[in-house]
Amino acid sequence: MRRSRPRLRSNAQQQTDEQLLRLHQCIADKLLANPQLVPALLEKLELRYQTGLIKHWGYIRWYSMLTQLDDAVLFRKALLEDSDIMRRLRRKTLLTGILTEDERHTALYEATSTMAESPLLP
């Protein structure tokens, strides 16, 4: 098995990752409150996999997370994991259309406010 080194990320990439992490925190809250949204996500996942839009490892990772929704701690831990793999998955997220535009704007505003209060290290 190949071990990957952590990639160096630019400040812009770090900011994008922070915004995506905040969006996914809100998405996790909404999915945990509305588990009836998961079957449609599993259908979307299957469609993306069958059409080649998502690789096998991504399919397995998303499927595992979505089927762990009954364990909130485990679901959050998996979705919000700070790793290169999860940052890549969040950048091409399956979880589109979960948040309303207002929820999305609020989350992005909060992420931007947090970044302004604690600037990223060089």
N, CA, C and O atoms as a DFTB+ gen file, in Angstrom:
488 C
 N C O
     1  1       0.841      -1.175       0.000
     2  2       0.000       0.000       0.000
     3  2       0.891       1.245       0.000
     4  3       1.845       1.339       0.772
     5  1       0.576       2.162      -0.847
     6  2       1.357       3.380      -0.976
     7  2       0.952       4.384       0.094
     8  3      -0.228       4.693       0.259
     9  1       1.928       4.879       0.804
    10  2       1.664       5.922       1.796
    11  2       1.885       7.264       1.129
    12  3       2.897       7.480       0.464
    13  1       0.945       8.149       1.310
    14  2       1.088       9.462       0.699
    15  2       1.543      10.472       1.744
    16  3       1.170      10.402       2.915
    17  1       2.347      11.397       1.289
    18  2       2.780      12.484       2.152
    19  2       1.691      13.545       2.177
    20  3       0.985      13.736       1.187
    21  1       1.554      14.222       3.284
    22  2       0.608      15.341       3.291
    23  2       1.058      16.372       2.264
    24  3       2.235      16.724       2.196
    25  1       0.127      16.843       1.482
    26  2       0.440      17.824       0.454
    27  2       0.489      19.212       1.056
    28  3      -0.291      19.550       1.946
    29  1       1.423      20.015       0.552
    30  2       1.466      21.411       0.947
    31  2       0.358      22.138       0.207
    32  3       0.200      21.989      -1.005
    33  1      -0.398      22.918       0.942
    34  2      -1.516      23.624       0.336
    35  2      -1.275      25.120       0.418
    36  3      -0.743      25.621       1.409
    37  1      -1.664      25.816      -0.616
    38  2      -1.553      27.275      -0.618
    39  2      -2.586      27.861       0.348
    40  3      -3.500      27.168       0.795
    41  1      -2.422      29.139       0.657
    42  2      -3.407      29.799       1.527
    43  2      -4.796      29.750       0.916
    44  3      -5.784      29.559       1.626
    45  1      -4.877      29.924      -0.409
    46  2      -6.184      29.879      -1.082
    47  2      -6.808      28.491      -0.942
    48  3      -8.008      28.374      -0.697
    49  1      -6.004      27.444      -1.095
    50  2      -6.524      26.083      -0.938
    51  2      -6.973      25.844       0.498
    52  3      -8.001      25.208       0.735
    53  1      -6.199      26.356       1.458
    54  2      -6.569      26.187       2.863
    55  2      -7.886      26.900       3.166
    56  3      -8.725      26.380       3.902
    57  1      -8.061      28.086       2.599
    58  2      -9.305      28.821       2.809
    59  2     -10.490      28.089       2.189
    60  3     -11.562      28.002       2.788
    61  1     -10.287      27.569       0.992
    62  2     -11.348      26.797       0.334
    63  2     -11.694      25.574       1.166
    64  3     -12.868      25.255       1.349
    65  1     -10.674      24.889       1.670
    66  2     -10.915      23.703       2.501
    67  2     -11.664      24.055       3.778
    68  3     -12.518      23.287       4.221
    69  1     -11.361      25.197       4.375
    70  2     -12.076      25.645       5.575
    71  2     -13.548      25.922       5.256
    72  3     -14.437      25.563       6.027
    73  1     -13.791      26.561       4.115
    74  2     -15.172      26.843       3.713
    75  2     -15.936      25.543       3.459
    76  3     -17.080      25.388       3.886
    77  1     -15.288      24.618       2.759
    78  2     -15.939      23.333       2.475
    79  2     -16.182      22.535       3.753
    80  3     -17.204      21.861       3.880
    81  1     -15.263      22.609       4.685
    82  2     -15.447      21.922       5.956
    83  2     -16.654      22.496       6.687
    84  3     -17.458      21.746       7.240
    85  1     -16.785      23.821       6.694
    86  2     -17.934      24.454       7.369
    87  2     -19.249      24.069       6.690
    88  3     -20.240      23.779       7.361
    89  1     -19.250      24.067       5.351
    90  2     -20.452      23.637       4.624
    91  2     -20.813      22.204       4.984
    92  3     -21.985      21.890       5.193
    93  1     -19.813      21.334       5.058
    94  2     -20.089      19.929       5.364
    95  2     -20.506      19.729       6.820
    96  3     -21.221      18.775       7.127
    97  1     -20.069      20.613       7.722
    98  2     -20.573      20.552       9.097
    99  2     -22.077      20.830       9.111
   100  3     -22.839      20.158       9.806
   101  1     -22.485      21.823       8.340
   102  2     -23.918      22.154       8.246
   103  2     -24.697      21.034       7.553
   104  3     -25.812      20.701       7.954
   105  1     -24.104      20.466       6.521
   106  2     -24.744      19.355       5.817
   107  2     -24.908      18.164       6.759
   108  3     -25.950      17.509       6.756
   109  1     -23.887      17.883       7.562
   110  2     -23.978      16.778       8.522
   111  2     -25.134      17.005       9.484
   112  3     -25.910      16.090       9.761
   113  1     -25.247      18.232       9.994
   114  2     -26.357      18.557      10.903
   115  2     -27.702      18.290      10.233
   116  3     -28.600      17.698      10.831
   117  1     -27.824      18.733       8.994
   118  2     -29.098      18.601       8.293
   119  2     -29.412      17.134       7.975
   120  3     -30.557      16.703       8.109
   121  1     -28.403      16.371       7.558
   122  2     -28.637      14.949       7.261
   123  2     -28.999      14.176       8.525
   124  3     -29.859      13.296       8.489
   125  1     -28.352      14.497       9.633
   126  2     -28.672      13.806      10.883
   127  2     -30.092      14.147      11.340
   128  3     -30.771      13.310      11.935
   129  1     -30.536      15.363      11.065
   130  2     -31.900      15.765      11.424
   131  2     -32.936      15.248      10.429
   132  3     -34.115      15.128      10.764
   133  1     -32.495      14.940       9.198
   134  2     -33.406      14.498       8.132
   135  2     -32.846      13.269       7.415
   136  3     -32.455      13.364       6.252
   137  1     -32.802      12.131       8.083
   138  2     -32.212      10.939       7.464
   139  2     -32.972      10.453       6.227
   140  3     -32.455       9.628       5.473
   141  1     -34.177      10.947       6.011
   142  2     -34.933      10.555       4.827
   143  2     -34.285      11.074       3.541
   144  3     -34.678      10.666       2.448
   145  1     -33.299      11.968       3.657
   146  2     -32.591      12.484       2.481
   147  2     -31.550      11.492       1.946
   148  3     -31.099      11.617       0.808
   149  1     -31.179      10.526       2.755
   150  2     -30.093       9.613       2.384
   151  2     -30.410       8.715       1.187
   152  3     -29.532       8.553       0.340
   153  1     -31.595       8.120       1.053
   154  2     -31.836       7.259      -0.114
   155  2     -31.581       7.952      -1.457
   156  3     -31.040       7.337      -2.376
   157  1     -31.962       9.211      -1.574
   158  2     -31.704       9.945      -2.818
   159  2     -30.205      10.143      -3.025
   160  3     -29.722      10.113      -4.157
   161  1     -29.472      10.344      -1.937
   162  2     -28.012      10.491      -2.048
   163  2     -27.362       9.177      -2.476
   164  3     -26.416       9.170      -3.264
   165  1     -27.872       8.079      -1.954
   166  2     -27.332       6.770      -2.364
   167  2     -27.611       6.511      -3.842
   168  3     -26.781       5.929      -4.540
   169  1     -28.774       6.940      -4.317
   170  2     -29.083       6.826      -5.754
   171  2     -28.129       7.678      -6.584
   172  3     -27.614       7.234      -7.610
   173  1     -27.901       8.908      -6.127
   174  2     -26.986       9.806      -6.829
   175  2     -25.574       9.207      -6.849
   176  3     -24.884       9.267      -7.867
   177  1     -25.157       8.638      -5.733
   178  2     -23.841       8.002      -5.643
   179  2     -23.730       6.861      -6.643
   180  3     -22.740       6.752      -7.365
   181  1     -24.740       6.021      -6.680
   182  2     -24.742       4.887      -7.606
   183  2     -24.679       5.366      -9.054
   184  3     -23.938       4.806      -9.862
   185  1     -25.438       6.380      -9.378
   186  2     -25.439       6.924     -10.732
   187  2     -24.067       7.480     -11.107
   188  3     -23.568       7.226     -12.203
   189  1     -23.465       8.232     -10.202
   190  2     -22.122       8.778     -10.468
   191  2     -21.102       7.667     -10.667
   192  3     -20.221       7.761     -11.522
   193  1     -21.231       6.624      -9.876
   194  2     -20.291       5.500      -9.995
   195  2     -20.489       4.769     -11.324
   196  3     -19.521       4.466     -12.022
   197  1     -21.740       4.491     -11.667
   198  2     -22.040       3.767     -12.912
   199  2     -21.640       4.549     -14.155
   200  3     -21.301       3.954     -15.178
   201  1     -21.677       5.875     -14.078
   202  2     -21.318       6.699     -15.234
   203  2     -19.844       7.101     -15.224
   204  3     -19.401       7.853     -16.093
   205  1     -19.092       6.611     -14.260
   206  2     -17.657       6.872     -14.209
   207  2     -17.275       8.234     -13.656
   208  3     -16.130       8.659     -13.806
   209  1     -18.207       8.921     -13.022
   210  2     -17.910      10.238     -12.465
   211  2     -17.224      10.171     -11.104
   212  3     -16.714      11.173     -10.602
   213  1     -17.219       8.983     -10.521
   214  2     -16.571       8.800      -9.228
   215  2     -15.817       7.469      -9.268
   216  3     -16.309       6.471      -9.795
   217  1     -14.626       7.484      -8.703
   218  2     -13.802       6.273      -8.689
   219  2     -14.277       5.329      -7.595
   220  3     -15.034       5.712      -6.702
   221  1     -13.813       4.086      -7.685
   222  2     -14.254       3.050      -6.752
   223  2     -13.967       3.433      -5.294
   224  3     -14.821       3.258      -4.424
   225  1     -12.764       3.954      -5.034
   226  2     -12.414       4.292      -3.651
   227  2     -13.338       5.390      -3.115
   228  3     -13.712       5.368      -1.942
   229  1     -13.704       6.344      -3.967
   230  2     -14.617       7.401      -3.554
   231  2     -16.010       6.861      -3.306
   232  3     -16.688       7.259      -2.359
   233  1     -16.428       5.947      -4.173
   234  2     -17.733       5.302      -4.024
   235  2     -17.819       4.580      -2.673
   236  3     -18.790       4.736      -1.932
   237  1     -16.796       3.799      -2.375
   238  2     -16.772       3.034      -1.118
   239  2     -16.792       3.986       0.084
   240  3     -17.506       3.753       1.060
   241  1     -16.013       5.042       0.001
   242  2     -15.925       5.986       1.118
   243  2     -17.267       6.685       1.352
   244  3     -17.741       6.754       2.485
   245  1     -17.883       7.206       0.273
   246  2     -19.183       7.873       0.418
   247  2     -20.247       6.895       0.909
   248  3     -21.036       7.217       1.797
   249  1     -20.260       5.689       0.319
   250  2     -21.260       4.696       0.710
   251  2     -21.125       4.366       2.204
   252  3     -22.117       4.289       2.928
   253  1     -19.892       4.177       2.638
   254  2     -19.650       3.858       4.057
   255  2     -20.139       4.973       4.964
   256  3     -20.753       4.714       5.998
   257  1     -19.871       6.211       4.579
   258  2     -20.307       7.334       5.419
   259  2     -21.826       7.425       5.486
   260  3     -22.406       7.570       6.563
   261  1     -22.462       7.337       4.321
   262  2     -23.918       7.505       4.278
   263  2     -24.658       6.387       4.998
   264  3     -25.751       6.605       5.522
   265  1     -24.084       5.212       5.029
   266  2     -24.742       4.105       5.726
   267  2     -24.415       4.088       7.214
   268  3     -24.910       3.226       7.941
   269  1     -23.595       5.023       7.680
   270  2     -23.279       5.140       9.115
   271  2     -24.064       6.268       9.776
   272  3     -23.767       6.656      10.905
   273  1     -25.038       6.780       9.091
   274  2     -25.785       7.928       9.595
   275  2     -26.459       7.657      10.935
   276  3     -26.727       8.591      11.691
   277  1     -26.737       6.389      11.239
   278  2     -27.384       6.070      12.511
   279  2     -26.441       6.252      13.702
   280  3     -26.891       6.277      14.848
   281  1     -25.139       6.379      13.442
   282  2     -24.161       6.663      14.488
   283  2     -23.610       8.066      14.216
   284  3     -22.659       8.228      13.451
   285  1     -24.211       9.067      14.842
   286  2     -23.894      10.469      14.553
   287  2     -22.415      10.785      14.752
   288  3     -21.820      11.504      13.949
   289  1     -21.825      10.256      15.808
   290  2     -20.415      10.547      16.093
   291  2     -19.525       9.990      14.990
   292  3     -18.626      10.674      14.501
   293  1     -19.776       8.763      14.606
   294  2     -18.977       8.131      13.555
   295  2     -19.187       8.821      12.210
   296  3     -18.233       9.024      11.460
   297  1     -20.421       9.177      11.907
   298  2     -20.721       9.866      10.656
   299  2     -19.979      11.200      10.577
   300  3     -19.333      11.506       9.575
   301  1     -20.080      11.989      11.651
   302  2     -19.386      13.286      11.671
   303  2     -17.876      13.117      11.570
   304  3     -17.205      13.850      10.844
   305  1     -17.356      12.155      12.296
   306  2     -15.911      11.919      12.285
   307  2     -15.436      11.579      10.870
   308  3     -14.408      12.083      10.418
   309  1     -16.173      10.742      10.192
   310  2     -15.792      10.335       8.831
   311  2     -15.933      11.498       7.851
   312  3     -15.024      11.744       7.059
   313  1     -17.042      12.210       7.890
   314  2     -17.304      13.287       6.937
   315  2     -16.369      14.483       7.135
   316  3     -15.977      15.134       6.167
   317  1     -16.021      14.764       8.371
   318  2     -15.234      15.956       8.683
   319  2     -13.761      15.650       8.938
   320  3     -13.017      16.508       9.413
   321  1     -13.349      14.444       8.626
   322  2     -11.959      14.025       8.823
   323  2     -10.988      14.981       8.121
   324  3     -11.220      15.397       6.985
   325  1      -9.912      15.315       8.810
   326  2      -8.899      16.212       8.251
   327  2      -7.806      15.367       7.592
   328  3      -6.771      15.082       8.194
   329  1      -8.060      14.980       6.358
   330  2      -7.089      14.191       5.604
   331  2      -7.129      14.623       4.146
   332  3      -8.109      15.213       3.689
   333  1      -6.062      14.327       3.425
   334  2      -6.029      14.659       2.003
   335  2      -7.195      14.015       1.262
   336  3      -7.817      14.647       0.409
   337  1      -7.489      12.760       1.588
   338  2      -8.558      12.033       0.896
   339  2      -9.909      12.717       1.119
   340  3     -10.669      12.917       0.172
   341  1     -10.206      13.072       2.363
   342  2     -11.507      13.706       2.624
   343  2     -11.563      15.122       2.070
   344  3     -12.625      15.569       1.636
   345  1     -10.441      15.838       2.077
   346  2     -10.453      17.160       1.447
   347  2     -10.761      17.023      -0.042
   348  3     -11.513      17.825      -0.594
   349  1     -10.187      16.012      -0.694
   350  2     -10.464      15.770      -2.117
   351  2     -11.933      15.430      -2.337
   352  3     -12.554      15.939      -3.270
   353  1     -12.490      14.575      -1.486
   354  2     -13.899      14.201      -1.631
   355  2     -14.821      15.393      -1.378
   356  3     -15.823      15.562      -2.073
   357  1     -14.487      16.215      -0.388
   358  2     -15.337      17.383      -0.121
   359  2     -15.283      18.379      -1.281
   360  3     -16.262      19.077      -1.543
   361  1     -14.146      18.446      -1.976
   362  2     -14.040      19.350      -3.132
   363  2     -14.945      18.903      -4.283
   364  3     -15.404      19.733      -5.067
   365  1     -15.200      17.607      -4.385
   366  2     -16.095      17.073      -5.418
   367  2     -17.268      16.378      -4.733
   368  3     -17.590      15.230      -5.040
   369  1     -17.882      17.068      -3.828
   370  2     -18.863      16.469      -2.935
   371  2     -20.071      15.872      -3.652
   372  3     -20.530      16.353      -4.688
   373  1     -20.541      14.829      -3.055
   374  2     -21.789      14.194      -3.474
   375  2     -22.977      14.933      -2.846
   376  3     -24.107      14.828      -3.324
   377  1     -22.713      15.660      -1.799
   378  2     -23.765      16.223      -0.958
   379  2     -24.235      17.597      -1.432
   380  3     -24.331      18.536      -0.640
   381  1     -24.522      17.705      -2.708
   382  2     -25.044      18.962      -3.251
   383  2     -26.564      18.984      -3.101
   384  3     -27.217      17.941      -3.081
   385  1     -27.104      20.183      -2.998
   386  2     -28.550      20.329      -2.925
   387  2     -29.151      20.038      -1.567
   388  3     -30.374      20.008      -1.427
   389  1     -28.321      19.824      -0.571
   390  2     -28.832      19.539       0.777
   391  2     -29.190      20.848       1.487
   392  3     -30.254      20.967       2.096
   393  1     -28.300      21.809       1.401
   394  2     -28.534      23.100       2.049
   395  2     -29.310      24.031       1.131
   396  3     -29.156      23.988      -0.089
   397  1     -30.141      24.867       1.726
   398  2     -30.789      25.933       0.966
   399  2     -29.736      27.004       0.693
   400  3     -28.661      26.986       1.292
   401  1     -30.040      27.932      -0.206
   402  2     -29.086      29.013      -0.492
   403  2     -28.820      29.846       0.763
   404  3     -27.686      30.260       1.003
   405  1     -29.855      30.090       1.557
   406  2     -29.667      30.864       2.791
   407  2     -28.745      30.126       3.768
   408  3     -27.858      30.734       4.367
   409  1     -28.956      28.815       3.926
   410  2     -28.103      28.024       4.811
   411  2     -26.656      28.026       4.313
   412  3     -25.711      28.124       5.096
   413  1     -26.511      27.916       3.011
   414  2     -25.183      27.910       2.401
   415  2     -24.478      29.251       2.626
   416  3     -23.313      29.279       3.021
   417  1     -25.169      30.344       2.380
   418  2     -24.584      31.677       2.584
   419  2     -24.206      31.906       4.042
   420  3     -23.150      32.467       4.334
   421  1     -25.066      31.472       4.952
   422  2     -24.776      31.616       6.379
   423  2     -23.522      30.836       6.750
   424  3     -22.659      31.350       7.462
   425  1     -23.416      29.609       6.275
   426  2     -22.247      28.778       6.572
   427  2     -20.975      29.394       6.012
   428  3     -19.943      29.409       6.682
   429  1     -21.045      29.902       4.787
   430  2     -19.870      30.523       4.183
   431  2     -19.488      31.809       4.909
   432  3     -18.303      32.103       5.069
   433  1     -20.477      32.569       5.345
   434  2     -20.204      33.780       6.113
   435  2     -19.509      33.426       7.423
   436  3     -18.542      34.079       7.815
   437  1     -20.007      32.383       8.103
   438  2     -19.390      31.944       9.357
   439  2     -17.964      31.463       9.127
   440  3     -17.074      31.756       9.925
   441  1     -17.742      30.733       8.048
   442  2     -16.395      30.240       7.740
   443  2     -15.456      31.402       7.468
   444  3     -14.314      31.397       7.927
   445  1     -15.925      32.395       6.727
   446  2     -15.108      33.564       6.403
   447  2     -14.806      34.360       7.674
   448  3     -13.685      34.835       7.855
   449  1     -15.784      34.503       8.538
   450  2     -15.592      35.225       9.800
   451  2     -14.564      34.512      10.664
   452  3     -13.710      35.161      11.267
   453  1     -14.632      33.196      10.732
   454  2     -13.696      32.401      11.523
   455  2     -12.281      32.559      10.970
   456  3     -11.326      32.713      11.731
   457  1     -12.151      32.520       9.648
   458  2     -10.827      32.656       9.035
   459  2     -10.244      34.038       9.306
   460  3      -9.035      34.167       9.498
   461  1     -11.075      35.062       9.324
   462  2     -10.597      36.422       9.565
   463  2     -10.102      36.580      11.011
   464  3      -9.153      37.319      11.276
   465  1     -10.758      35.876      11.937
   466  2     -10.374      35.944      13.341
   467  2      -9.089      35.188      13.632
   468  3      -8.302      35.609      14.479
   469  1      -8.870      34.085      12.947
   470  2      -7.666      33.291      13.161
   471  2      -6.988      33.026      11.825
   472  3      -7.242      32.004      11.189
   473  1      -6.126      33.945      11.398
   474  2      -5.490      33.794      10.095
   475  2      -4.685      32.505       9.999
   476  3      -4.142      32.004      10.983
   477  1      -4.630      31.992       8.783
   478  2      -3.919      30.745       8.545
   479  2      -2.424      30.955       8.697
   480  3      -1.896      32.029       8.408
   481  1      -1.772      29.934       9.145
   482  2      -0.319      29.997       9.277
   483  2       0.322      29.926       7.909
   484  3      -0.211      29.278       7.008
   485  1       1.469      30.587       7.734
   486  2       2.130      30.557       6.411
   487  2       2.615      29.179       6.066
   488  3       3.191      28.977       4.997
